[in-house]
Amino acid sequence: MDVDDFYQILIDRGILTPPADPDDDPHELILAHLQISLQQAEAGDLKPISELWDSLDD
């Protein structure tokens, strides 16, 4: 399950409260994404910087 989907389930069940500003990511979600990114880096699952924004053009 995606971290964002799991976070939304927690909000829907009243376990977490959404941020006051919908454009702001809550600290828990930022930390979860950071943890996933660090795990990917440790596993060698890296992408060249030149490819980071390729999927945004689609």
N, C-alpha and C positions, 0 to 999 in steps of 0.2 A: 504494500500500500504506500502511496506517495505521502510524504511528510505533510504537505499542504492539505491533502484530503483527511488525514488523521487529525490534524489540528482543527479542521472544520467540524469534524465529528465531536471533538471535545467541546467546542463552542456550542454546538447544537444541543448537547446534553447538559449544558450548564456547568461543566467542569472548569472551563476557562472562560474568561470574559474577553470579548473582542476589543481591540484598541479603539479609543475615542475617535481617532482619525483613520478612516478606512485605507488611506494611502500609506500608513505607517505599519510596518510589520512588527508584531510583538516580539519581545526579547526572547521568549521561549522558541519561537519559530526561527529566528535568526541564529540562535545557538544550535538548534537541530540541524539547520542547513550547514553551518560551519563544521559541525561534527561529521556530517556525511562527507563534506569536501575533504576534510583531513584524512578520513578513512580511505577515500578514493586516492588521494595523493600518496599515502603510505603503501597502497596496493599497486601503485604505478599506473593507475588509470588516469592518465594525463592527456590533455589535448593541447596542441600548439596554439599560441595566442592568435595566430593568423586565422584560426578556424572558430574562434569563440562566437563571433556574430554571424556566421554563415547561415544558421537556421532562422535568423530574424528576417531575412530577405524573402522567405517563402510565404 
